[in-house]
Amino acid sequence: MKNWNWVFAAVLLFLPGLSGAQASNPSDAVAPQQQGKVVASVETWRAATARNPHDPIAFANLGLALAREGNYPAAVTAYKQAAALNPKLPGLQLNLGLAEFKQGNFQAALAPFQAALVSDPRSQQARTLLGMSYYGARRFTEASRHLAIAAKADPGNLELHQMLAQSCLWSKQYDCALEEFRRILQKDPNSAAAHMLTGQALDAQGKTAEAIAEFQAAVQAAPREPNVNFGLGYLYWKSHQYDEAQKSFEAELVLDPSHAQALAHLGDVFWKRNDPDRALGLLQQALAHKNDIHLVYMDLGAIYLEKKQYPEALQALLHAVALDPEQPESHYRLARAYQAMGRKAEAQKEFARVQELHQKADAPLVSKMPETPQSAARE
C-alpha cells in the first residue's frame, strides 16, 4: 500500500503559519468582529449551540475547539452544521478543509479548499492546501496546476517544489518535472531523491543514457537510499548492460532482501545468461514477496517450457497474459506452450493475437518506482 502519511507532516514544512487557522483563538478565523478574543472550551461552545441552534458562529467555534483537541471527525460535523447555516462565514471553509486534510480525507478536503480559494483568490494558504489535497488524492494533473502557482510565489520552498515536480512526473508532464527537479538540484546538488526523480523523467522521455547518469549521481550521494540501486539497475537492464545491472540489483538486495522487483530483474538477468536454475530460484523468491510482476510469470513460463514442465509453463503464461493482455511476447510464449502440448487450435489463436499487437517498448522506470517520496514505504 502506498504511504501518504508524510503529507500530514508536510503541512508544517510547507506552511509555517498554518496553525493560525485552527490552533488560534476562535476570533482569528471566524467573525473576529463579533467574537473578540475569547478562548472557549468545547463544553462552552456546545452549550452555545444548544441555546442557539441557528447560530453558525457557535457551530464554527465548536468546530475550532474540537479541532484544537484533535477531535477532527467531530470538528468536521460541527463545521458542516455551521456551513449549512452560513457557508460564507469567514474562515469556515478553510477550517473545514483542514479538519478533513488532517484525517487524510484529501478528496473530501477539496471542496472546502476550493470554496476558500474562491472567497480569497490571493490566499497562498488555500491555494497550497488545495494543491496538496489534489496530490494526496493522487489527482496529479490538478495538483500540478495549483502547486505551480503556489511554488512560484514561494521560490525558496524546496519541499513545495518537489511536490510540484512529482505531480508533473506522475501526470506525464516531463518538461515541467525536469524544470522543477533541476531547480531543486541547483540548490541541493546532493539530493539523491531529486537525482532519482530527474532520472525517471529523463527515461520516460527516452533519454535513458542521461537517466543513468542521474541515478549514478544519486547512488554516489546516498548509496543506501531505498530503490536507488534498483533504479540504476533497471536502467542498465533496459540498456542490456547486464553485468552492471546485476551489481546494482545485488546492491539493492543487500539493503532489502525482500525487494521483489530487484529479485525479479536479477532473475531475468540470469535467465538471459542461460542459467535457468539460478534464475528460477530468484523468480520464485520474487513471487513470494509480490505476486503481480509480469516479468516473473513471463520468465517462469519460459523456464518451465524449456524444462518441458508444460502444465507449470501454461499456468505461468496464462497469468502473464492476464496481467498484461496487450503484451505480444506473452501471447507468443503462450502459443509456444500450447504448441508443445499439442493444442494446435489454441496455439494458432495466440499466434494470431501476436500479429494483432505491436511490440511494446520496455516500460519507463517511472512505472516501476513507488509513487511516493523516497522516504516512504517500498512497493
Buried (B, 14 or more C-beta within 10 A) or exposed (E): EEBBEBBEEBBEBBBEEBEBBBEBBBBBBBBBEEBEEEEBEBEBBBBBBEEEEEBBBBBBBBBBBBBBEEBBEBBBBBBBBBBEBBBEBBBBBBBBBBBBBBBBBBBBBBBBBBBBBEBBEEBBBBBBBBBBBBBBBBBBEBBBBBBBBBBEEBEEBBBBBBBBBBBBBBBBBBEBBBBBBEBBBEEBEEBBBBBBBBBBBBBBBEBBEBBBBBBBBBBEBBEEBBBBBBBBBBBBBBBEBBEBBBBBBBBBBEBBEEBBBBBBBBBBBBBBEEEBEBBBEBBEBBBEBBEEBBBBBBBBBBBBBEEEBBEBBBBBBBBBBEBBEEBBBBBBBBBBBBBBBEBEEBBEBBBEBBEEBEEEEBBBBBEBBBBBBBEBEBB
